[in-house]
Amino acid sequence: MKIKIVTDSTSGIPQEFAKKENIGILESKVFLDDQDLKELIALDFVESY
């Protein structure tokens, strides 16, 4: 049996680190001003706070 660590995009783990360590990241959908944005693509983690 294989086991993989998976988290969501609100964890703040950088994509480069996750790729290097084989950590799966599930994207969270963000709704901002009636726009449906993919958090990892449209928003910087720091800007979202």
Backbone atoms as SQL, in Angstrom:
CREATE TABLE atoms (id INTEGER PRIMARY KEY, chain TEXT, resi INTEGER, resn TEXT, atom TEXT, x REAL, y REAL, z REAL);
INSERT INTO atoms VALUES
  (1, 'A', 1, 'MET', 'N', 0.845, -1.178, 0.000),
  (2, 'A', 1, 'MET', 'CA', 0.000, 0.000, 0.000),
  (3, 'A', 1, 'MET', 'C', 0.894, 1.246, 0.000),
  (4, 'A', 2, 'LYS', 'N', 0.551, 2.205, -0.848),
  (5, 'A', 2, 'LYS', 'CA', 1.281, 3.469, -0.903),
  (6, 'A', 2, 'LYS', 'C', 0.529, 4.517, -0.095),
  (7, 'A', 3, 'ILE', 'N', 1.276, 5.383, 0.548),
  (8, 'A', 3, 'ILE', 'CA', 0.704, 6.485, 1.329),
  (9, 'A', 3, 'ILE', 'C', 1.318, 7.778, 0.816),
  (10, 'A', 4, 'LYS', 'N', 0.489, 8.819, 0.657),
  (11, 'A', 4, 'LYS', 'CA', 0.964, 10.119, 0.193),
  (12, 'A', 4, 'LYS', 'C', 0.401, 11.205, 1.084),
  (13, 'A', 5, 'ILE', 'N', 1.210, 12.179, 1.396),
  (14, 'A', 5, 'ILE', 'CA', 0.762, 13.344, 2.160),
  (15, 'A', 5, 'ILE', 'C', 0.063, 14.298, 1.204),
  (16, 'A', 6, 'VAL', 'N', -1.124, 14.747, 1.610),
  (17, 'A', 6, 'VAL', 'CA', -1.920, 15.667, 0.803),
  (18, 'A', 6, 'VAL', 'C', -2.434, 16.775, 1.714),
  (19, 'A', 7, 'THR', 'N', -2.416, 17.994, 1.213),
  (20, 'A', 7, 'THR', 'CA', -2.936, 19.138, 1.962),
  (21, 'A', 7, 'THR', 'C', -3.717, 20.027, 0.997),
  (22, 'A', 8, 'ASP', 'N', -4.324, 21.081, 1.515),
  (23, 'A', 8, 'ASP', 'CA', -4.994, 22.016, 0.613),
  (24, 'A', 8, 'ASP', 'C', -4.121, 23.255, 0.428),
  (25, 'A', 9, 'SER', 'N', -4.492, 24.066, -0.529),
  (26, 'A', 9, 'SER', 'CA', -3.657, 25.208, -0.908),
  (27, 'A', 9, 'SER', 'C', -3.581, 26.290, 0.163),
  (28, 'A', 10, 'THR', 'N', -4.442, 26.248, 1.164),
  (29, 'A', 10, 'THR', 'CA', -4.387, 27.246, 2.235),
  (30, 'A', 10, 'THR', 'C', -3.290, 26.933, 3.251),
  (31, 'A', 11, 'SER', 'N', -2.594, 25.818, 3.092),
  (32, 'A', 11, 'SER', 'CA', -1.524, 25.458, 4.027),
  (33, 'A', 11, 'SER', 'C', -0.316, 26.379, 3.906),
  (34, 'A', 12, 'GLY', 'N', -0.156, 27.022, 2.767),
  (35, 'A', 12, 'GLY', 'CA', 0.975, 27.931, 2.574),
  (36, 'A', 12, 'GLY', 'C', 2.257, 27.232, 2.176),
  (37, 'A', 13, 'ILE', 'N', 2.202, 25.937, 1.893),
  (38, 'A', 13, 'ILE', 'CA', 3.392, 25.216, 1.454),
  (39, 'A', 13, 'ILE', 'C', 3.720, 25.650, 0.026),
  (40, 'A', 14, 'PRO', 'N', 4.938, 26.111, -0.203),
  (41, 'A', 14, 'PRO', 'CA', 5.315, 26.525, -1.564),
  (42, 'A', 14, 'PRO', 'C', 5.232, 25.351, -2.535),
  (43, 'A', 15, 'GLN', 'N', 4.795, 25.618, -3.755),
  (44, 'A', 15, 'GLN', 'CA', 4.637, 24.571, -4.751),
  (45, 'A', 15, 'GLN', 'C', 5.956, 23.861, -5.046),
  (46, 'A', 16, 'GLU', 'N', 7.058, 24.597, -5.042),
  (47, 'A', 16, 'GLU', 'CA', 8.360, 23.988, -5.318),
  (48, 'A', 16, 'GLU', 'C', 8.707, 22.955, -4.247),
  (49, 'A', 17, 'PHE', 'N', 8.457, 23.304, -2.975),
  (50, 'A', 17, 'PHE', 'CA', 8.732, 22.385, -1.868),
  (51, 'A', 17, 'PHE', 'C', 7.838, 21.160, -1.950),
  (52, 'A', 18, 'ALA', 'N', 6.567, 21.381, -2.226),
  (53, 'A', 18, 'ALA', 'CA', 5.616, 20.269, -2.318),
  (54, 'A', 18, 'ALA', 'C', 6.025, 19.307, -3.425),
  (55, 'A', 19, 'LYS', 'N', 6.448, 19.849, -4.549),
  (56, 'A', 19, 'LYS', 'CA', 6.871, 18.996, -5.661),
  (57, 'A', 19, 'LYS', 'C', 8.115, 18.196, -5.276),
  (58, 'A', 20, 'LYS', 'N', 9.077, 18.858, -4.653),
  (59, 'A', 20, 'LYS', 'CA', 10.320, 18.214, -4.242),
  (60, 'A', 20, 'LYS', 'C', 10.059, 17.084, -3.244),
  (61, 'A', 21, 'GLU', 'N', 9.133, 17.317, -2.317),
  (62, 'A', 21, 'GLU', 'CA', 8.845, 16.348, -1.253),
  (63, 'A', 21, 'GLU', 'C', 7.681, 15.412, -1.584),
  (64, 'A', 22, 'ASN', 'N', 7.169, 15.514, -2.808),
  (65, 'A', 22, 'ASN', 'CA', 6.061, 14.665, -3.268),
  (66, 'A', 22, 'ASN', 'C', 4.805, 14.820, -2.396),
  (67, 'A', 23, 'ILE', 'N', 4.462, 16.073, -2.086),
  (68, 'A', 23, 'ILE', 'CA', 3.263, 16.392, -1.309),
  (69, 'A', 23, 'ILE', 'C', 2.190, 16.866, -2.277),
  (70, 'A', 24, 'GLY', 'N', 1.020, 16.259, -2.213),
  (71, 'A', 24, 'GLY', 'CA', -0.090, 16.680, -3.064),
  (72, 'A', 24, 'GLY', 'C', -0.774, 17.903, -2.501),
  (73, 'A', 25, 'ILE', 'N', -1.111, 18.850, -3.358),
  (74, 'A', 25, 'ILE', 'CA', -1.831, 20.052, -2.929),
  (75, 'A', 25, 'ILE', 'C', -3.141, 20.146, -3.699),
  (76, 'A', 26, 'LEU', 'N', -4.241, 20.179, -2.966),
  (77, 'A', 26, 'LEU', 'CA', -5.562, 20.351, -3.563),
  (78, 'A', 26, 'LEU', 'C', -5.873, 21.840, -3.603),
  (79, 'A', 27, 'GLU', 'N', -6.253, 22.334, -4.752),
  (80, 'A', 27, 'GLU', 'CA', -6.567, 23.755, -4.883),
  (81, 'A', 27, 'GLU', 'C', -7.886, 24.087, -4.199),
  (82, 'A', 28, 'SER', 'N', -7.889, 25.219, -3.507),
  (83, 'A', 28, 'SER', 'CA', -9.113, 25.742, -2.904),
  (84, 'A', 28, 'SER', 'C', -9.697, 26.768, -3.860),
  (85, 'A', 29, 'LYS', 'N', -11.002, 26.754, -4.012),
  (86, 'A', 29, 'LYS', 'CA', -11.640, 27.783, -4.833),
  (87, 'A', 29, 'LYS', 'C', -11.896, 29.004, -3.968),
  (88, 'A', 30, 'VAL', 'N', -11.655, 30.156, -4.534),
  (89, 'A', 30, 'VAL', 'CA', -11.851, 31.416, -3.837),
  (90, 'A', 30, 'VAL', 'C', -12.829, 32.246, -4.653),
  (91, 'A', 31, 'PHE', 'N', -13.831, 32.789, -3.979),
  (92, 'A', 31, 'PHE', 'CA', -14.797, 33.674, -4.619),
  (93, 'A', 31, 'PHE', 'C', -14.547, 35.082, -4.106),
  (94, 'A', 32, 'LEU', 'N', -14.193, 35.997, -5.013),
  (95, 'A', 32, 'LEU', 'CA', -13.856, 37.362, -4.653),
  (96, 'A', 32, 'LEU', 'C', -14.561, 38.310, -5.610),
  (97, 'A', 33, 'ASP', 'N', -15.403, 39.165, -5.079),
  (98, 'A', 33, 'ASP', 'CA', -16.152, 40.121, -5.906),
  (99, 'A', 33, 'ASP', 'C', -16.853, 39.426, -7.068),
  (100, 'A', 34, 'ASP', 'N', -17.562, 38.344, -6.756),
  (101, 'A', 34, 'ASP', 'CA', -18.316, 37.567, -7.737),
  (102, 'A', 34, 'ASP', 'C', -17.450, 36.905, -8.803),
  (103, 'A', 35, 'GLN', 'N', -16.151, 36.783, -8.549),
  (104, 'A', 35, 'GLN', 'CA', -15.260, 36.082, -9.469),
  (105, 'A', 35, 'GLN', 'C', -14.815, 34.774, -8.824),
  (106, 'A', 36, 'ASP', 'N', -14.779, 33.735, -9.604),
  (107, 'A', 36, 'ASP', 'CA', -14.316, 32.431, -9.159),
  (108, 'A', 36, 'ASP', 'C', -12.840, 32.319, -9.528),
  (109, 'A', 37, 'LEU', 'N', -11.976, 32.356, -8.530),
  (110, 'A', 37, 'LEU', 'CA', -10.537, 32.343, -8.784),
  (111, 'A', 37, 'LEU', 'C', -9.911, 31.060, -8.249),
  (112, 'A', 38, 'LYS', 'N', -8.924, 30.553, -8.952),
  (113, 'A', 38, 'LYS', 'CA', -8.139, 29.453, -8.408),
  (114, 'A', 38, 'LYS', 'C', -7.052, 30.076, -7.553),
  (115, 'A', 39, 'GLU', 'N', -7.055, 29.756, -6.278),
  (116, 'A', 39, 'GLU', 'CA', -6.165, 30.410, -5.330),
  (117, 'A', 39, 'GLU', 'C', -4.689, 30.334, -5.722),
  (118, 'A', 40, 'LEU', 'N', -4.212, 29.196, -6.132),
  (119, 'A', 40, 'LEU', 'CA', -2.781, 29.059, -6.430),
  (120, 'A', 40, 'LEU', 'C', -2.350, 29.840, -7.647),
  (121, 'A', 41, 'ILE', 'N', -3.254, 30.090, -8.562),
  (122, 'A', 41, 'ILE', 'CA', -2.895, 30.758, -9.802),
  (123, 'A', 41, 'ILE', 'C', -3.155, 32.264, -9.717),
  (124, 'A', 42, 'ALA', 'N', -4.308, 32.658, -9.187),
  (125, 'A', 42, 'ALA', 'CA', -4.726, 34.045, -9.263),
  (126, 'A', 42, 'ALA', 'C', -4.275, 34.896, -8.078),
  (127, 'A', 43, 'LEU', 'N', -4.031, 34.278, -6.936),
  (128, 'A', 43, 'LEU', 'CA', -3.682, 35.045, -5.741),
  (129, 'A', 43, 'LEU', 'C', -2.356, 34.592, -5.169),
  (130, 'A', 44, 'ASP', 'N', -1.545, 35.539, -4.752),
  (131, 'A', 44, 'ASP', 'CA', -0.337, 35.224, -4.003),
  (132, 'A', 44, 'ASP', 'C', -0.765, 34.913, -2.572),
  (133, 'A', 45, 'PHE', 'N', -0.129, 33.948, -1.926),
  (134, 'A', 45, 'PHE', 'CA', -0.510, 33.546, -0.564),
  (135, 'A', 45, 'PHE', 'C', -0.508, 34.724, 0.394),
  (136, 'A', 46, 'VAL', 'N', 0.498, 35.569, 0.335),
  (137, 'A', 46, 'VAL', 'CA', 0.606, 36.710, 1.246),
  (138, 'A', 46, 'VAL', 'C', -0.493, 37.715, 0.943),
  (139, 'A', 47, 'GLU', 'N', -0.792, 37.966, -0.340),
  (140, 'A', 47, 'GLU', 'CA', -1.811, 38.945, -0.706),
  (141, 'A', 47, 'GLU', 'C', -3.199, 38.526, -0.229),
  (142, 'A', 48, 'SER', 'N', -3.433, 37.228, -0.053),
  (143, 'A', 48, 'SER', 'CA', -4.756, 36.774, 0.330),
  (144, 'A', 48, 'SER', 'C', -5.094, 37.102, 1.772),
  (145, 'A', 49, 'TYR', 'N', -4.099, 37.528, 2.544),
  (146, 'A', 49, 'TYR', 'CA', -4.348, 37.938, 3.927),
  (147, 'A', 49, 'TYR', 'C', -4.259, 39.416, 4.004);
